[in-house]
Amino acid sequence: MPVEKPVRVLFFGMLGEFSRLVFESLLEFPDAEIAGVITAGHKLASGSRKGDLPVRLAGPFHVADLARGRGLPCLHVDNLKGSETLEWISGLSFDMILVACFSHYIPSTIYQLPKLGSFNLHPSLLPAYRGPMPMFWQFRHAEQEFGVTLHQIIDTMDGGPIALQDTHKLVPGCTGLQMNQELGSIAAGLAREFISALPDKLRLTQQDESLASYQGYPAPSDFSLDINSTARDAYIFMKGTQHWNQVYSIKLGNQVFEIDRAIEFRENERQSSELINMKRGYSIQFRQGLLHVRELRKVMD
């Protein structure tokens, strides 16, 4: 089917560089026109289960502020279940929905509205790392390759057919805030490529469910370190999640310690004991390599 340009986009986003970079890219893109903006979330978004940690979203810019500054129709929501939200959306004229970081499930009554469909930019290489916090879990598992997937929205969270993907190699020491910005730039490029190539890019590829994984919101126990892993993996995880401002724990012998910041790792070095107090910080022996941390304190029994 022919697609008229510019494509009118209803954009869903929130606080953070990922949303901002995609949104600002589309504002300057001649093949797209923002028809309206739906936003959610503030600096903290609570987890969905008891014991979940608050989600700290990166970046000083909220898409709502940017949209209002451009005089665009903008609606901030706490959920998408109300009839008033559906009425507001139905009053707009748009060809597709594009989501770039959004904290609420989008029901079929909304995602089935546009003629070109509804699509989500997800910061992982789907079908791996479905769920609300994919970047956290990729750092948790010290993945060497991150990425962004543009996929169609269906009832299954992050399970829709894939239109485009792009990979991004992790550099050890990259923070979560840096990765959020780097993946946001990739997502912006994918959005522009997808829209400019319509209708050809509507040929989608089904996800391989045998490769799918889902992770929810992290709990405090997910910030524990395992001395039987590598110092490199621990360093990648700590640097990537330090903006959460959580305390990390590690068991050395029969004692549990809390540590706060990773300074560096030495991949193939060994020391005479598991823990050495240095002039600046502490050195911890892992199965492979040494991790230098800033502060360490015993957890009282």
C-alpha positions as a Markdown table, in Angstrom:
| # | Residue | x | y | z |
|---|---|---|---|---|
| 1 | Met | 0.0 | 0.0 | 0.0 |
| 2 | Pro | 1.3 | 3.5 | -0.7 |
| 3 | Val | 2.3 | 5.6 | 2.3 |
| 4 | Glu | 2.0 | 9.4 | 2.2 |
| 5 | Lys | 4.8 | 11.4 | 3.7 |
| 6 | Pro | 5.2 | 12.9 | 6.1 |
| 7 | Val | 4.0 | 10.1 | 8.3 |
| 8 | Arg | 1.9 | 11.4 | 11.2 |
| 9 | Val | 3.3 | 9.8 | 14.4 |
| 10 | Leu | 1.7 | 9.6 | 17.9 |
| 11 | Phe | 4.7 | 9.4 | 20.1 |
| 12 | Phe | 4.9 | 7.7 | 23.5 |
| 13 | Gly | 7.8 | 8.5 | 25.8 |
| 14 | Met | 9.0 | 9.7 | 29.2 |
| 15 | Leu | 12.0 | 11.0 | 31.1 |
| 16 | Gly | 15.4 | 10.1 | 29.8 |
| 17 | Glu | 17.8 | 10.3 | 27.0 |
| 18 | Phe | 16.4 | 7.3 | 25.1 |
| 19 | Ser | 13.0 | 9.0 | 24.7 |
| 20 | Arg | 14.5 | 12.4 | 24.1 |
| 21 | Leu | 16.9 | 11.5 | 21.4 |
| 22 | Val | 14.3 | 9.7 | 19.4 |
| 23 | Phe | 11.7 | 12.4 | 19.8 |
| 24 | Glu | 14.1 | 15.3 | 18.9 |
| 25 | Ser | 15.3 | 13.3 | 15.9 |
| 26 | Leu | 11.7 | 12.9 | 14.6 |
| 27 | Leu | 11.0 | 16.6 | 15.1 |
| 28 | Glu | 13.7 | 17.5 | 12.6 |
| 29 | Phe | 12.9 | 14.6 | 10.2 |
| 30 | Pro | 11.0 | 15.7 | 7.0 |
| 31 | Asp | 9.4 | 12.2 | 6.6 |
| 32 | Ala | 7.7 | 12.4 | 10.0 |
| 33 | Glu | 5.3 | 14.8 | 11.7 |
| 34 | Ile | 4.5 | 14.5 | 15.4 |
| 35 | Ala | 0.7 | 14.4 | 15.7 |
| 36 | Gly | 0.7 | 14.2 | 19.5 |
| 37 | Val | 2.6 | 13.0 | 22.5 |
| 38 | Ile | 1.6 | 10.6 | 25.4 |
| 39 | Thr | 4.0 | 10.8 | 28.4 |
| 40 | Ala | 4.3 | 8.9 | 31.7 |
| 41 | Gly | 6.5 | 8.7 | 34.7 |
| 42 | His | 8.7 | 11.1 | 36.7 |
| 43 | Lys | 12.2 | 10.7 | 38.0 |
| 44 | Leu | 11.1 | 7.7 | 40.0 |
| 45 | Ala | 8.8 | 4.9 | 38.9 |
| 46 | Ser | 8.0 | 2.3 | 41.5 |
| 47 | Gly | 8.4 | -1.4 | 40.8 |
| 48 | Ser | 5.3 | -3.5 | 40.3 |
| 49 | Arg | 5.8 | -5.9 | 43.1 |
| 50 | Lys | 6.5 | -5.8 | 46.8 |
| 51 | Gly | 10.3 | -5.6 | 47.3 |
| 52 | Asp | 11.0 | -4.0 | 43.9 |
| 53 | Leu | 13.4 | -1.1 | 43.8 |
| 54 | Pro | 12.5 | 2.3 | 42.5 |
| 55 | Val | 13.5 | 2.8 | 38.8 |
| 56 | Arg | 15.9 | 5.7 | 38.3 |
| 57 | Leu | 15.5 | 7.0 | 34.8 |
| 58 | Ala | 18.4 | 8.8 | 33.2 |
| 59 | Gly | 18.5 | 12.3 | 31.9 |
| 60 | Pro | 17.3 | 15.8 | 32.8 |
| 61 | Phe | 14.8 | 16.1 | 29.9 |
| 62 | His | 11.2 | 14.9 | 29.9 |
| 63 | Val | 9.5 | 14.5 | 26.6 |
| 64 | Ala | 6.5 | 16.3 | 28.0 |
| 65 | Asp | 8.5 | 19.5 | 28.4 |
| 66 | Leu | 9.9 | 19.3 | 24.9 |
| 67 | Ala | 6.5 | 18.6 | 23.4 |
| 68 | Arg | 4.8 | 21.5 | 25.2 |
| 69 | Gly | 7.7 | 23.8 | 24.1 |
| 70 | Arg | 6.8 | 23.0 | 20.5 |
| 71 | Gly | 3.1 | 23.5 | 21.1 |
| 72 | Leu | 2.3 | 19.9 | 20.4 |
| 73 | Pro | -0.8 | 18.1 | 21.8 |
| 74 | Cys | 0.5 | 16.3 | 24.9 |
| 75 | Leu | -1.2 | 14.1 | 27.5 |
| 76 | His | 0.5 | 12.8 | 30.7 |
| 77 | Val | -1.0 | 9.6 | 32.0 |
| 78 | Asp | -0.8 | 7.4 | 35.0 |
| 79 | Asn | -2.2 | 4.5 | 33.0 |
| 80 | Leu | -3.9 | 3.9 | 29.7 |
| 81 | Lys | -7.1 | 2.2 | 30.9 |
| 82 | Gly | -9.4 | 5.3 | 31.2 |
| 83 | Ser | -12.0 | 6.2 | 28.6 |
| 84 | Glu | -10.8 | 9.8 | 28.6 |
| 85 | Thr | -7.4 | 8.8 | 27.4 |
| 86 | Leu | -8.9 | 6.8 | 24.5 |
| 87 | Glu | -11.1 | 9.7 | 23.6 |
| 88 | Trp | -8.1 | 12.1 | 23.6 |
| 89 | Ile | -6.1 | 9.8 | 21.4 |
| 90 | Ser | -9.1 | 9.2 | 19.0 |
| 91 | Gly | -9.4 | 12.9 | 18.5 |
| 92 | Leu | -6.0 | 13.0 | 16.9 |
| 93 | Ser | -5.2 | 12.2 | 13.3 |
| 94 | Phe | -2.1 | 9.9 | 13.1 |
| 95 | Asp | -0.8 | 7.1 | 10.9 |
| 96 | Met | 1.3 | 5.2 | 13.4 |
| 97 | Ile | 2.2 | 4.9 | 17.1 |
| 98 | Leu | 5.9 | 4.9 | 18.0 |
| 99 | Val | 7.0 | 4.1 | 21.5 |
| 100 | Ala | 10.5 | 4.9 | 22.9 |
| 101 | Cys | 10.6 | 4.0 | 26.6 |
| 102 | Phe | 7.2 | 4.0 | 28.3 |
| 103 | Ser | 6.2 | 2.6 | 31.7 |
| 104 | His | 2.7 | 1.4 | 31.0 |
| 105 | Tyr | 1.2 | -1.5 | 29.1 |
| 106 | Ile | -0.5 | -0.3 | 25.8 |
| 107 | Pro | -3.8 | -2.1 | 25.3 |
| 108 | Ser | -5.1 | -3.3 | 22.0 |
| 109 | Thr | -7.8 | -0.7 | 22.0 |
| 110 | Ile | -5.0 | 1.8 | 21.4 |
| 111 | Tyr | -2.3 | -0.1 | 19.5 |
| 112 | Gln | -4.7 | -1.3 | 16.9 |
| 113 | Leu | -5.9 | 2.3 | 16.0 |
| 114 | Pro | -3.3 | 3.5 | 13.5 |
| 115 | Lys | -3.5 | 2.2 | 9.9 |
| 116 | Leu | 0.3 | 1.7 | 9.7 |
| 117 | Gly | 0.4 | -0.1 | 13.1 |
| 118 | Ser | 2.1 | 0.6 | 16.4 |
| 119 | Phe | 5.8 | 0.0 | 17.0 |
| 120 | Asn | 8.2 | 0.0 | 20.0 |
| 121 | Leu | 11.9 | 0.8 | 20.2 |
| 122 | His | 13.2 | -1.7 | 22.8 |
| 123 | Pro | 16.8 | -1.4 | 24.2 |
| 124 | Ser | 17.8 | -5.0 | 23.8 |
| 125 | Leu | 18.3 | -7.5 | 21.0 |
| 126 | Leu | 15.0 | -9.2 | 21.1 |
| 127 | Pro | 13.8 | -11.8 | 21.8 |
| 128 | Ala | 16.4 | -11.6 | 24.6 |
| 129 | Tyr | 15.7 | -9.3 | 27.6 |
| 130 | Arg | 12.1 | -8.6 | 27.2 |
| 131 | Gly | 10.6 | -6.6 | 30.1 |
| 132 | Pro | 10.7 | -3.2 | 31.7 |
| 133 | Met | 14.4 | -3.0 | 32.6 |
| 134 | Pro | 16.4 | -4.6 | 29.8 |
| 135 | Met | 19.5 | -2.4 | 30.3 |
| 136 | Phe | 19.9 | -3.3 | 33.9 |
| 137 | Trp | 19.8 | -7.1 | 33.2 |
| 138 | Gln | 22.2 | -6.8 | 30.3 |
| 139 | Phe | 24.7 | -5.1 | 32.6 |
| 140 | Arg | 23.9 | -7.7 | 35.3 |
| 141 | His | 24.9 | -10.4 | 32.9 |
| 142 | Ala | 27.8 | -8.4 | 31.6 |
| 143 | Glu | 26.7 | -8.8 | 28.0 |
| 144 | Gln | 29.4 | -7.8 | 25.5 |
| 145 | Glu | 26.8 | -6.7 | 22.9 |
| 146 | Phe | 23.8 | -4.5 | 23.6 |
| 147 | Gly | 21.4 | -3.3 | 21.0 |
| 148 | Val | 18.0 | -1.8 | 20.0 |
| 149 | Thr | 15.0 | -3.6 | 18.4 |
| 150 | Leu | 12.2 | -1.9 | 16.5 |
| 151 | His | 9.2 | -4.2 | 16.7 |
| 152 | Gln | 5.5 | -4.2 | 16.3 |
| 153 | Ile | 3.4 | -4.0 | 19.4 |
| 154 | Ile | 1.2 | -7.0 | 20.2 |
| 155 | Asp | -0.5 | -8.3 | 23.4 |
| 156 | Thr | 2.7 | -10.1 | 24.5 |
| 157 | Met | 5.1 | -7.6 | 26.1 |
| 158 | Asp | 8.0 | -7.0 | 23.7 |
| 159 | Gly | 7.0 | -10.1 | 21.7 |
| 160 | Gly | 5.9 | -8.5 | 18.4 |
| 161 | Pro | 7.4 | -9.1 | 14.9 |
| 162 | Ile | 10.7 | -7.4 | 14.3 |
| 163 | Ala | 11.2 | -4.6 | 11.7 |
| 164 | Leu | 14.8 | -3.6 | 12.5 |
| 165 | Gln | 17.7 | -4.3 | 14.9 |
| 166 | Asp | 21.1 | -2.8 | 15.4 |
| 167 | Thr | 23.9 | -3.9 | 17.8 |
| 168 | His | 26.2 | -1.9 | 20.0 |
| 169 | Lys | 29.4 | -3.2 | 21.5 |
| 170 | Leu | 29.9 | -2.6 | 25.2 |
| 171 | Val | 33.1 | -0.9 | 26.4 |
| 172 | Pro | 33.9 | -2.0 | 30.0 |
| 173 | Gly | 33.4 | 1.0 | 32.3 |
| 174 | Cys | 30.4 | 2.4 | 30.3 |
| 175 | Thr | 27.8 | 3.7 | 32.7 |
| 176 | Gly | 24.1 | 3.2 | 32.4 |
| 177 | Leu | 23.6 | 6.8 | 31.7 |
| 178 | Gln | 26.1 | 6.6 | 28.8 |
| 179 | Met | 24.5 | 3.5 | 27.5 |
| 180 | Asn | 21.1 | 5.0 | 27.6 |
| 181 | Gln | 22.3 | 7.9 | 25.4 |
| 182 | Glu | 24.2 | 5.6 | 23.0 |
| 183 | Leu | 21.3 | 3.3 | 22.5 |
| 184 | Gly | 19.0 | 6.3 | 22.2 |
| 185 | Ser | 21.0 | 7.5 | 19.3 |
| 186 | Ile | 20.8 | 4.1 | 17.7 |
| 187 | Ala | 17.0 | 4.0 | 18.3 |
| 188 | Ala | 16.6 | 7.5 | 16.7 |
| 189 | Gly | 18.4 | 6.2 | 13.6 |
| 190 | Leu | 16.2 | 3.1 | 13.4 |
| 191 | Ala | 13.1 | 5.2 | 13.7 |
| 192 | Arg | 14.1 | 7.4 | 10.8 |
| 193 | Glu | 15.2 | 4.4 | 8.7 |
| 194 | Phe | 11.9 | 2.7 | 9.3 |
| 195 | Ile | 9.7 | 5.6 | 8.5 |
| 196 | Ser | 11.7 | 6.7 | 5.4 |
| 197 | Ala | 11.5 | 3.1 | 4.0 |
| 198 | Leu | 7.7 | 2.7 | 4.5 |
| 199 | Pro | 5.9 | 0.7 | 3.2 |
| 200 | Asp | 8.8 | -1.8 | 2.5 |
| 201 | Lys | 9.7 | -2.0 | 6.2 |
| 202 | Leu | 6.3 | -3.4 | 7.0 |
| 203 | Arg | 7.7 | -6.8 | 6.0 |
| 204 | Leu | 8.3 | -8.1 | 9.5 |
| 205 | Thr | 10.1 | -11.1 | 11.0 |
| 206 | Gln | 8.6 | -13.2 | 13.8 |
| 207 | Gln | 10.6 | -13.5 | 17.0 |
| 208 | Asp | 12.0 | -17.0 | 17.9 |
| 209 | Glu | 10.2 | -17.9 | 21.1 |
| 210 | Ser | 12.8 | -20.5 | 21.9 |
| 211 | Leu | 15.4 | -17.7 | 22.4 |
| 212 | Ala | 13.1 | -15.4 | 24.4 |
| 213 | Ser | 13.8 | -14.3 | 27.9 |
| 214 | Tyr | 11.9 | -12.0 | 30.3 |
| 215 | Gln | 13.2 | -10.1 | 33.4 |
| 216 | Gly | 11.1 | -7.9 | 35.6 |
| 217 | Tyr | 12.1 | -5.1 | 38.0 |
| 218 | Pro | 15.3 | -5.9 | 40.0 |
| 219 | Ala | 15.1 | -6.5 | 43.8 |
| 220 | Pro | 17.8 | -5.7 | 46.3 |
| 221 | Ser | 19.2 | -9.2 | 46.1 |
| 222 | Asp | 20.0 | -8.5 | 42.4 |
| 223 | Phe | 22.7 | -6.1 | 43.5 |
| 224 | Ser | 24.8 | -8.9 | 45.1 |
| 225 | Leu | 28.2 | -9.9 | 43.6 |
| 226 | Asp | 29.5 | -13.4 | 43.2 |
| 227 | Ile | 33.2 | -13.9 | 44.0 |
| 228 | Asn | 33.1 | -17.0 | 41.8 |
| 229 | Ser | 32.5 | -14.8 | 38.7 |
| 230 | Thr | 35.1 | -12.5 | 37.1 |
| 231 | Ala | 36.3 | -9.1 | 38.2 |
| 232 | Arg | 35.5 | -7.9 | 34.7 |
| 233 | Asp | 31.9 | -8.9 | 34.9 |
| 234 | Ala | 31.5 | -7.4 | 38.4 |
| 235 | Tyr | 33.1 | -4.1 | 37.1 |
| 236 | Ile | 30.8 | -4.0 | 34.1 |
| 237 | Phe | 27.7 | -4.5 | 36.3 |
| 238 | Met | 28.7 | -2.0 | 38.9 |
| 239 | Lys | 29.6 | 0.7 | 36.5 |
| 240 | Gly | 26.4 | 0.1 | 34.5 |
| 241 | Thr | 24.1 | 0.3 | 37.4 |
| 242 | Gln | 25.8 | 2.9 | 39.7 |
| 243 | His | 23.2 | 5.5 | 38.9 |
| 244 | Trp | 20.7 | 3.4 | 40.8 |
| 245 | Asn | 22.5 | 4.5 | 44.0 |
| 246 | Gln | 22.1 | 1.1 | 45.5 |
| 247 | Val | 24.6 | -0.7 | 47.8 |
| 248 | Tyr | 26.3 | -3.8 | 46.4 |
| 249 | Ser | 26.9 | -6.8 | 48.6 |
| 250 | Ile | 29.5 | -9.6 | 48.4 |
| 251 | Lys | 30.3 | -12.6 | 50.6 |
| 252 | Leu | 34.0 | -13.2 | 51.4 |
| 253 | Gly | 34.5 | -16.3 | 53.5 |
| 254 | Asn | 31.8 | -16.3 | 56.1 |
| 255 | Gln | 31.4 | -12.5 | 56.1 |
| 256 | Val | 29.1 | -10.3 | 54.0 |
| 257 | Phe | 30.4 | -6.9 | 53.0 |
| 258 | Glu | 28.7 | -3.9 | 51.4 |
| 259 | Ile | 30.6 | -2.0 | 48.7 |
| 260 | Asp | 29.6 | 1.2 | 46.8 |
| 261 | Arg | 31.6 | 2.0 | 43.7 |
| 262 | Ala | 33.9 | 0.1 | 41.4 |
| 263 | Ile | 37.2 | 2.0 | 40.5 |
| 264 | Glu | 38.9 | -0.5 | 38.1 |
| 265 | Phe | 39.6 | -4.2 | 37.4 |
| 266 | Arg | 42.7 | -6.1 | 36.6 |
| 267 | Glu | 41.7 | -9.1 | 34.5 |
| 268 | Asn | 44.5 | -11.6 | 35.0 |
| 269 | Glu | 46.1 | -10.6 | 38.2 |
| 270 | Arg | 46.0 | -12.4 | 41.6 |
| 271 | Gln | 46.7 | -11.4 | 45.2 |
| 272 | Ser | 47.6 | -13.3 | 48.4 |
| 273 | Ser | 44.2 | -13.0 | 50.0 |
| 274 | Glu | 40.5 | -12.4 | 49.0 |
| 275 | Leu | 40.6 | -8.9 | 50.4 |
| 276 | Ile | 43.4 | -6.3 | 50.7 |
| 277 | Asn | 43.0 | -2.9 | 52.2 |
| 278 | Met | 44.8 | -0.4 | 49.9 |
| 279 | Lys | 45.7 | 3.2 | 50.4 |
| 280 | Arg | 42.7 | 4.2 | 48.3 |
| 281 | Gly | 40.0 | 1.6 | 48.6 |
| 282 | Tyr | 40.0 | -2.2 | 48.7 |
| 283 | Ser | 41.1 | -4.9 | 46.3 |
| 284 | Ile | 38.9 | -8.0 | 46.0 |
| 285 | Gln | 40.1 | -11.3 | 44.5 |
| 286 | Phe | 37.5 | -12.9 | 42.1 |
| 287 | Arg | 37.8 | -16.3 | 40.4 |
| 288 | Gln | 39.5 | -14.4 | 37.7 |
| 289 | Gly | 41.0 | -10.9 | 38.2 |
| 290 | Leu | 41.0 | -8.2 | 40.9 |
| 291 | Leu | 38.3 | -5.6 | 41.5 |
| 292 | His | 39.3 | -2.3 | 43.1 |
| 293 | Val | 36.4 | -0.7 | 45.0 |
| 294 | Arg | 36.1 | 2.6 | 46.8 |
| 295 | Glu | 34.5 | 1.7 | 50.1 |
| 296 | Leu | 33.8 | -1.6 | 51.9 |
| 297 | Arg | 32.1 | -2.3 | 55.2 |
| 298 | Lys | 31.0 | -5.4 | 57.1 |
| 299 | Val | 27.3 | -6.2 | 57.4 |
| 300 | Met | 26.5 | -6.7 | 61.0 |
| 301 | Asp | 24.9 | -10.0 | 62.0 |
